[in-house]
Every structure is written in structure tokens, then in C-alpha cells.
Amino acid sequence: MRDYAEAYAGFRWELPAAFNFAGDVADACDPDKLALLWRNAAGEERRYTFGQMRELSSRLAGALAARGLAKGDRVIVMLPRIPEWQIAMLACLRLGAIPIPCIEMLTQRDVAFRAGHSGARAAITTRSSTAKFGPLPIRVAVGGAEGWLDFETELGRGPSEFPAVPLGMEEPAAIYYTSGSSGSPKGVTHAARALFAWRYSSRFWHDLGPADLMWCTADTGWSKAGTAILFGPWSCGAAVLFYDGPFEPRERLRLLARHRVTVFCAAATELRRLVNEDLAAHDLGALRLAVSAGETVNPEIVRRWRAATGVPLLDGYGQTETLMTVLNYPALPVKPGSMGKPMPGIEVAVLEGGQLGIRAPNPQLMLGYWNEPERTAAGYAEHGGARYWLTGDVVRIDEDGYLFYEGRADDIISSAGYRIGPMEVESALIEHPAVQESAAVAKPDAERGEIVKAFVVLRAGFTGSEALARELQEHVKRLTAPYKYPRAIEFVAELPKNASGKLLRRVLRDREYAARR
């Protein structure tokens, strides 16, 4: 995309009548081209071409079909960052079965809920995670386990060719479970059209092509893995780096240099750590773009990354229910702190209370929450004669059409009549040299209704004190409107986050309100 305005105005969704990612994308790529470069913390490496992925996923699909798995059956895929994840995902899709990617950190109770709620007929996991599963008709373990089919053995039993089952564009193709602020986890169900649509964020945002090697550090159970590890890059013919190892900043940088990664995607939490490293000590000459999503990247981190690497860092916004929708693009000037502009093909509106709405229908919007039509319907509202998906995120839009994230609808702080977005406070705090990261939440106050309270994690070498708290307050006053400064500051060792590393402000806010009682 060379010109955003032109691309946005001229974009039209053109969907095929049927689509199966395994057959229409993975099988259609050059069979001799690298698809996956895998590496683990021990230094082991494996490389797979698209042709090898086609054969291996065909063998597993055929073996699963022989065991009775069929189109529409749900399959829990709970695997770490190993090549068997891609093989299992492709095999399920090839069959028309519905994969349910899950993170390995789920407990036995979490797994039982997902299996029961979805009516899963099969599970594919590792030997170490088999104890978390109850009885299912088909159970496959990488490494084998008592009472489980062995993954490698099943590959040996299947055919080298297994044609992909055609899926209508409105047929369910994948389910991602996501937790809300209340109630049980929701089974976000995406149709085949969404897996087709995933290619556009990789084209417009990642700017990917066949010559690229992309590394996204997302967990395999997150929808972000679909965006940036599987569906997006392979739809553009790009290869992916897949690393199975702990987060260690210097190792991240060594791998970027060693494998000549061209596009890097990481969570804001990781980027905050990476910019504190000696980036100049690593040859990042092949890197041309970095992106992040899931949690807003503070403008100071974007500035420091660009200054140290010369590579742009483009923030992006999306939800499990919507895929990526508002993005910064290589062809568009970046405004500090902005989410960017709507992706071509996406119409947005700022609704009552500042809530961001995504106009429906749209190929990227979920089919709905699995078997929960009332919960699905509650997420939509009418506005200006059109129907919109309510994201629950509060935004503002400037005169140039750039959107700025101000927090969740329940994160906004109302103090003495002022509405304060937590990001404004956090972005100011992180510019202070003592601050590693922070969270701003509402604290009940008899006089003002609420005041801003900041929870601050300090960088190494700094110690929390009343003097430092006052210094931080004055620092925020200098950088933003004085009424937004945190009237209370608490120094903490860490901030509460969900499994994907997203900051859970509501945990801190609820703690403050509970303390008042």
C-alpha cells in the first residue's frame, strides 16, 4: 500500500464462494519455498517447506479421518511453539474440523470447561499436558502417552495427499476462547471468511511478501498467532520464525540478528524490556519493520525503538472478535500514541460514551460466541441506521481521522467532572527514567468522586520513596494537563496481566474499591 487514502477509498471485499486455508493457501504456495523455521532454547533447528507442510498435514488429516473425525467436529489444539502446532492446525482445517487453539498454561478445570462447552471430540497436545484432559473419542499426544495416540505414529498411517474439504464462507472454521470482565470464557467462533480476511492485515500492516521472514512471539493459543504466525504470513507467501523458549531480551535480539528477520511482532510488555538493552550491539540490518498489538505501546517506547534501530514500530488494534481493525501503516505518518486509522474494508464509528464501534456486517467479525446467541446479540447496537459491534474500548478521533485509545469503557477515570483515560497518565509516566511500566486506575475519593492512582514498577537501580512519588507527580503535570496527574502512587514489583501479557487494570481498580468498604 503506497497511499492509504487511495487504498481505503478503493477497497472492496471480494470473497470466494468457498475457502479452506489449508487447500487454498498453504497448498497453493511454492512447495519448495521455506514456510517455517523452528528453533528452541537448546539451539535445535528444523526447517519446513510449504510442500512438506502439505504432506505432513495431509497425513495427520487422513489419520484423524480414519479415527472418525469429520467436518464440523471441534478439536482442542494445545501445543507449545513447536512445528506440530502448524501441522495440527492445518490438518484440522484440511478436514473441515474446527480447531480450538489453547495456551498450555490452562488448568485442568480450564480445559474441562472448553471441552465441555464446545462439545470437542478430539484433542492434540503434548505428553506433559495429557493429565489435564478427560476422556474424549480421539486423543493425540506429541511424544505419546498411555491411553493416547502417538502423533508421529499417526503421521505414518495417513496418506501423503488428503484434499482439503471446501468450506462455505459462513461455515465455522476456528474457535478462540477469550475471557470477559464477567462470566465464563466465551468461544469466539470465526467463519471461513475470517481466515480469508486475515491476509489483509498482513498486507497493509505487516507489508509482507514472499521474501520476508516474520517472527511473532505470540502464544499459540492467542488469535494474534493466527494474525501473525499462520494465516496472515502464509497468505502472503512469507516464511515465519517460530521460537520455543523463554523471554530473554538479549536472546530475542540475537535471534533477530542471526536469522535475518525482516518483520518482528511483539507485545508491548516485551518491547518495553527490549528498548532497555544495547540494541546497537546487534546487527538488525535485515529488520525493516516492527509491530505490536494487544496492548497500546507508549509513545516513548515507539520513539526510543525508532531512535535505537532506525526501524519503525507500528502499533495496531484488534480484538479476538474482530481481528485487526485499526492500524498504523508503513505508508502513513505515525502520530505518537495513536492506534492509527481503520484498515481498508473496515468502517468505524465513535459511539455514545466514546466507545469504538465496528460496522457490521464485515468478513472480519466473528460468527458469534459458540452456542450463546443472547451473549452475541448483546455485543451489537444500532447507530445512525446501521448495526455496530461494540468493542468496549473508549477512543477519541482527531481532525485527521487518527484514533487514540483511552481505555476500556470501565477503565475511564471520572475525577471532579473530568474524564481521564489511563493511557494518558501511563504514557507520561513511562517517559521518566525511573519508570519501567505503570498502570493508572480510579481510586474512590469522597471529594472528587475518583482520583487517579498509579501503580509503578521501577527500573533496576531505583527505589520507591515519597520523594520519588512527588517527582513523578510533577513530571506528569509537566507533560499533560495537570488535572490528570496521579494523586496517589504505589510502587509495586509487578502489574497484574492476563495470559497474553495484557494489563488488567480492572484488578487494581477493583482492589481500590474493595478497600473502601
C-alpha positions in Angstrom: 0.0 0.0 0.0 1.6 3.3 -1.2 -1.3 5.6 -0.4 -3.6 5.0 2.5 -6.4 7.3 1.4 -6.5 5.8 -2.1 -6.4 2.2 -0.8 -9.1 2.8 1.7 -11.4 4.5 -0.8 -10.9 1.9 -3.5 -11.1 -1.2 -1.3 -13.9 -3.7 -1.9 -14.3 -7.1 -0.2 -14.1 -9.8 -2.9 -14.8 -13.2 -1.2 -14.7 -16.6 -2.9 -17.8 -18.8 -2.7 -15.8 -21.3 -0.6 -12.5 -21.3 1.2 -10.3 -23.7 3.1 -7.0 -22.2 4.3 -5.1 -25.5 4.0 -6.0 -26.1 0.4 -6.4 -22.6 -0.9 -3.4 -21.0 0.7 -0.9 -23.5 2.2 -1.2 -25.9 -0.7 -1.1 -23.1 -3.3 2.3 -21.8 -2.2 5.5 -22.8 -3.9 6.1 -26.3 -2.5 9.9 -25.7 -2.4 9.7 -22.4 -0.6 10.5 -22.1 3.2 7.4 -21.9 5.2 8.6 -22.4 8.8 12.0 -22.0 10.5 11.8 -23.5 14.0 14.3 -23.1 16.8 14.2 -23.9 20.5 16.2 -22.6 23.5 18.6 -25.6 23.2 19.7 -24.4 19.8 17.9 -27.2 17.8 16.6 -26.1 14.4 14.1 -27.5 11.9 13.1 -26.1 8.5 9.9 -26.9 6.6 8.8 -26.1 3.1 5.2 -25.5 2.1 5.4 -28.8 0.3 6.4 -30.6 3.5 3.7 -28.9 5.4 1.2 -30.1 2.8 2.3 -33.7 3.1 2.5 -33.8 6.9 -0.8 -32.1 7.4 -2.4 -34.4 4.8 -1.0 -37.5 6.7 -2.4 -36.3 10.0 -5.8 -35.3 8.5 -6.1 -38.7 6.9 -5.2 -40.5 10.1 -7.7 -38.4 12.1 -10.4 -39.0 9.5 -9.8 -42.8 9.7 -10.3 -42.4 13.5 -13.7 -40.8 12.9 -13.0 -37.1 13.0 -15.2 -35.2 10.5 -16.1 -31.8 9.2 -17.6 -29.6 11.9 -16.0 -31.6 14.8 -14.3 -29.4 17.4 -10.6 -30.2 18.2 -8.7 -28.7 21.2 -5.1 -27.9 20.0 -3.0 -27.2 23.0 0.6 -27.2 21.9 3.6 -25.0 22.6 5.7 -23.3 19.9 6.6 -26.4 18.0 6.1 -27.3 14.3 3.4 -29.9 15.4 1.2 -26.9 16.1 1.2 -25.8 12.4 0.8 -29.4 11.3 -2.2 -30.0 13.6 -3.9 -26.7 12.7 -3.6 -27.4 9.0 -4.8 -31.0 9.4 -7.9 -29.8 11.3 -8.6 -27.1 8.7 -8.0 -29.6 5.8 -10.6 -31.9 7.3 -13.1 -29.1 7.9 -12.8 -29.8 11.6 -12.8 -26.7 13.9 -9.5 -26.2 15.8 -9.7 -24.6 19.2 -6.1 -23.2 19.9 -5.4 -23.1 23.6 -2.4 -21.9 25.7 -0.5 -24.6 27.6 -0.9 -22.7 30.9 -4.6 -23.6 31.1 -5.5 -25.7 34.1 -7.4 -29.0 34.2 -10.5 -27.0 35.0 -10.0 -24.6 32.1 -9.6 -27.5 29.7 -12.6 -29.2 31.0 -14.8 -26.1 30.5 -13.6 -25.6 26.9 -14.0 -29.3 26.0 -17.5 -29.4 27.6 -18.7 -26.1 26.3 -17.5 -26.7 22.7 -18.5 -30.3 22.6 -15.0 -31.2 21.5 -14.5 -34.7 20.0 -10.7 -34.6 19.9 -7.6 -33.2 21.5 -4.0 -32.8 20.3 -1.5 -31.9 23.0 1.9 -32.9 24.4 2.7 -35.8 26.7 3.2 -33.3 29.6 -0.3 -31.9 29.3 -2.3 -35.1 28.8 -3.2 -35.2 32.5 -5.3 -32.0 32.1 -7.7 -33.8 29.7 -10.7 -36.0 30.5 -12.0 -38.7 28.1 -12.6 -37.8 24.5 -13.2 -40.0 21.5 -9.9 -39.1 19.8 -6.8 -38.0 21.8 -3.3 -37.5 20.2 -0.2 -36.7 22.1 3.2 -35.4 20.8 5.6 -37.8 22.4 2.8 -40.3 23.1 1.2 -41.2 26.4 -0.7 -44.1 28.0 -4.3 -44.1 26.6 -3.3 -41.6 23.8 -2.4 -42.0 20.2 1.1 -41.1 19.3 1.5 -38.1 17.0 4.4 -39.5 15.0 2.8 -42.9 14.6 -0.4 -41.3 13.3 1.6 -39.3 10.7 3.0 -42.6 9.4 -0.5 -44.0 9.0 -2.0 -41.2 6.9 -1.9 -40.6 3.1 0.6 -38.2 1.6 -2.3 -36.4 -0.1 -5.6 -35.5 1.5 -7.7 -32.9 -0.4 -9.0 -30.0 1.6 -12.7 -30.0 2.3 -14.4 -27.0 0.8 -16.0 -24.7 3.4 -18.7 -22.2 2.7 -17.8 -18.7 3.8 -20.3 -18.7 6.7 -19.3 -22.1 8.0 -17.3 -22.1 11.3 -13.6 -22.6 10.8 -11.9 -21.8 14.2 -12.8 -21.0 17.8 -10.8 -18.9 20.2 -11.8 -18.8 23.9 -11.5 -15.4 25.5 -12.2 -14.2 29.0 -14.5 -11.3 29.6 -14.8 -9.0 32.6 -17.5 -11.2 34.0 -19.0 -14.6 33.4 -17.4 -17.7 31.9 -15.0 -17.7 28.9 -16.5 -17.0 25.5 -16.0 -19.2 22.5 -15.3 -16.7 19.8 -16.2 -18.5 16.6 -14.8 -17.3 13.3 -16.1 -18.4 9.9 -14.0 -19.4 6.9 -14.4 -15.7 5.6 -12.4 -14.5 8.6 -9.5 -16.8 7.9 -9.6 -15.5 4.3 -9.7 -11.9 5.6 -6.7 -12.3 7.9 -4.5 -11.8 4.8 -5.3 -8.1 4.6 -3.7 -7.0 7.9 -0.5 -8.8 6.8 -0.6 -7.0 3.5 -1.5 -3.5 4.8 0.1 -3.5 8.3 3.0 -6.1 8.1 3.6 -5.3 4.4 4.6 -8.9 3.9 5.7 -10.6 0.7 7.3 -13.9 -0.3 10.8 -12.6 0.5 10.0 -11.9 4.2 10.8 -13.9 7.3 8.4 -12.8 10.1 8.7 -13.5 13.8 5.8 -13.1 16.0 6.3 -14.0 19.7 2.6 -14.6 20.5 1.4 -17.7 22.3 -0.2 -20.3 20.0 -3.5 -20.1 21.9 -4.0 -16.4 21.1 -5.8 -15.1 18.0 -2.7 -13.0 17.4 -0.9 -16.2 16.5 -3.4 -16.6 13.7 -2.8 -13.0 12.6 0.9 -13.1 12.5 2.2 -16.7 12.7 -0.1 -18.7 10.5 -3.0 -17.3 8.5 -1.6 -13.8 7.7 2.1 -14.5 6.7 1.4 -17.7 4.7 -1.4 -15.9 2.8 1.3 -13.6 1.7 3.8 -16.3 0.9 6.1 -15.3 3.7 8.0 -17.6 6.0 7.8 -17.5 9.8 10.3 -17.9 12.6 8.9 -20.0 15.4 10.9 -19.9 18.7 10.2 -22.2 21.6 12.0 -20.7 24.5 11.5 -18.2 27.4 11.5 -14.5 27.0 15.1 -13.2 27.5 15.7 -9.8 25.9 19.2 -10.4 24.7 18.3 -13.7 23.2 15.4 -12.1 21.3 17.9 -9.6 19.8 20.4 -12.4 19.0 17.7 -14.4 17.2 16.6 -11.3 15.2 20.2 -10.8 14.0 21.1 -14.5 13.5 18.1 -15.3 11.3 17.9 -12.0 9.5 14.2 -11.5 10.5 12.6 -8.7 8.4 9.3 -8.2 10.3 9.1 -8.5 14.1 5.9 -8.6 16.1 6.0 -8.5 19.9 3.8 -7.4 22.8 4.2 -4.0 24.4 5.5 -5.7 27.6 8.4 -7.3 25.6 9.2 -4.1 23.7 9.5 -2.2 27.0 12.2 -4.6 28.0 14.0 -4.7 24.6 14.5 -0.9 24.4 16.5 -1.0 27.6 19.0 -3.3 26.0 22.1 -2.3 24.0 20.3 -2.5 20.6 23.3 -1.2 18.7 25.3 -4.3 19.8 23.1 -6.5 17.5 23.1 -6.5 13.7 19.5 -5.7 12.9 20.2 -4.7 9.3 17.7 -7.1 7.8 14.8 -5.8 10.0 12.6 -3.3 8.2 9.5 -3.2 10.4 8.3 -3.9 13.9 4.7 -4.1 15.0 2.8 -4.6 18.2 -0.8 -5.3 19.3 -2.8 -6.5 22.3 -1.9 -3.5 24.5 -1.1 0.0 23.4 2.6 0.8 23.1 3.5 4.0 24.9 4.8 6.8 22.6 8.1 7.0 24.4 8.8 3.3 23.7 8.0 3.9 20.0 10.4 6.8 19.9 13.2 5.0 21.7 12.8 1.9 19.5 13.0 4.0 16.3 15.9 6.1 17.6 17.9 3.0 18.5 17.1 0.8 15.5 16.1 3.1 12.7 13.1 0.8 12.2 9.5 2.0 12.6 7.3 0.4 15.3 3.7 0.4 14.3 1.0 -0.2 16.8 -2.2 -2.0 15.9 -5.6 -2.6 17.4 -7.9 -5.5 17.2 -10.0 -7.9 19.2 -10.4 -11.7 19.2 -14.0 -11.0 17.9 -12.9 -8.6 15.1 -9.4 -9.5 14.1 -7.1 -6.4 13.4 -9.2 -3.4 12.6 -7.4 -0.1 13.3 -3.7 0.1 12.4 -0.7 2.2 11.7 0.8 1.6 8.3 4.3 1.9 6.7 2.7 4.3 4.1 1.1 6.5 6.7 2.7 9.1 9.0 2.6 7.9 12.7 1.1 10.2 15.3 2.6 9.4 18.8 0.1 7.5 20.9 -2.3 6.8 18.0 -3.9 3.5 17.2 -3.8 4.6 13.6 -6.6 4.5 11.1 -9.2 1.9 10.1 -7.9 -0.8 7.9 -9.3 -0.7 4.3 -12.6 -2.6 4.4 -13.4 -1.6 8.0 -15.9 1.1 8.9 -15.8 2.5 12.4 -17.8 5.0 14.5 -17.2 6.6 17.9 -20.5 5.9 19.7 -22.1 7.1 22.9 -19.6 7.5 25.7 -16.7 7.4 23.2 -17.0 3.7 22.6 -15.5 2.4 19.4 -17.9 0.6 17.1 -17.1 -1.6 14.1 -19.8 -1.6 11.4 -21.5 -4.9 10.6 -21.7 -6.9 8.5 -18.0 -7.4 7.9 -16.0 -10.5 6.9 -13.6 -10.0 9.9 -16.4 -10.0 12.5 -16.9 -13.3 14.3 -19.9 -15.5 13.6 -20.7 -15.2 17.3 -20.0 -16.8 20.7 -20.3 -20.5 20.4 -23.8 -21.6 21.4 -24.5 -18.3 23.1 -26.8 -16.2 20.8 -28.0 -13.9 23.5 -24.5 -13.1 24.6 -23.6 -12.5 21.0 -26.6 -10.2 20.4 -25.7 -8.1 23.4 -22.4 -7.1 21.8 -24.2 -5.2 19.0 -26.1 -1.8 18.9 -27.8 0.3 16.3 -26.3 3.7 15.5 -27.3 6.0 12.7 -29.4 3.4 10.9 -26.5 0.9 10.9 -25.5 -2.0 13.2 -22.2 -1.9 15.0 -20.1 -4.3 17.1 -19.4 -2.7 20.5 -15.8 -3.1 21.3 -16.0 -1.8 24.8 -12.9 0.3 24.2 -13.1 4.1 24.6 -11.4 6.2 21.9 -11.2 9.7 20.5 -10.7 10.7 16.9 -8.7 13.8 15.8 -9.2 16.1 12.8 -7.1 13.9 10.6 -9.1 10.7 11.3 -6.5 9.2 13.7 -7.9 7.2 16.6 -6.5 7.3 20.1 -7.1 4.6 22.7 -8.2 6.0 26.1 -9.0 2.7 27.9 -11.8 0.2 28.4 -15.3 1.6 29.0 -14.9 0.6 32.6 -11.3 1.9 32.8 -12.1 5.6 32.3 -11.5 7.7 35.5 -14.1 10.3 36.3 -12.5 12.9 38.7 -14.2 16.1 39.7 -16.1 16.1 36.4 -13.1 15.4 34.2 -12.8 12.1 32.2 -9.3 10.8 32.3 -8.0 8.0 30.1 -5.4 5.8 31.9 -3.2 5.7 28.8 -2.6 9.5 29.0 -1.2 9.1 32.5 0.8 5.9 31.8 2.3 7.4 28.7 3.6 10.4 30.7 4.9 8.3 33.5 7.0 6.0 31.3 8.9 9.0 29.9 10.5 9.3 33.4 13.8 7.4 33.6 12.9 5.6 36.8 9.7 4.0 35.4 9.7 0.5 33.8 5.9 0.3 33.4 2.8 1.6 35.1 -1.0 1.3 35.4 -3.4 4.1 36.2 -6.8 3.4 37.7 -9.6 5.0 39.5 -9.4 5.3 43.3 -12.6 6.3 45.1 -12.4 9.7 46.7 -15.0 11.5 48.9 -14.4 14.9 47.5 -13.7 14.2 43.8 -15.6 11.0 43.3 -12.5 9.4 42.0 -8.8 10.3 41.8 -6.1 8.9 39.6 -3.9 6.3 41.3 -0.8 5.0 39.6 0.9 1.7 40.3 4.5 2.0 39.2 7.2 -0.7 38.5 10.6 0.9 38.7 13.7 0.1 36.6 16.7 -1.5 38.2 18.6 0.9 40.3 15.7 2.9 41.5 13.9 2.7 44.9 10.4 3.8 45.7 10.1 6.7 48.1 7.8 9.6 48.9 10.3 11.9 47.2 10.3 9.9 44.0 6.5 9.8 44.1 6.3 13.6 44.3 8.9 13.8 41.5 6.7 11.5 39.3 3.6 13.6 40.0 5.4 16.8 39.0 6.7 15.0 35.9 3.2 14.1 34.8 2.0 17.6 35.4 4.6 18.9 33.0 3.7 16.5 30.3 -0.1 16.5 30.3 -3.0 18.5 31.7 -2.4 19.0 35.5 -5.8 17.5 36.5 -4.6 14.2 35.1 -1.7 13.7 37.4 -1.8 10.7 39.8 -2.7 12.0 43.3 -1.7 8.6 44.7 1.3 6.5 43.7 2.1 3.0 44.8 5.4 1.2 43.9 4.9 -2.5 43.1 7.1 -5.3 41.9 4.8 -6.3 39.0 1.4 -5.5 37.5 -1.4 -7.9 37.0 -1.7 -9.2 33.4 -3.6 -11.9 31.6 -2.0 -14.9 29.8 -1.3 -12.8 26.7 0.5 -10.1 28.8 -2.3 -7.6 28.6 -2.5 -5.3 31.5 -5.5 -6.0 33.8 -6.3 -2.5 35.2 -9.7 -3.7 36.5 -7.9 -6.0 39.0 -6.2 -2.9 40.5 -9.3 -0.8 40.3 -11.5 -3.4 42.0 -8.9 -3.7 44.7 -9.1 0.1 45.4 -12.9 0.0 45.5 -12.9 -3.1 47.8 -10.5 -1.3 50.2 -13.1 1.5 50.7 -15.7 -0.9 52.0 
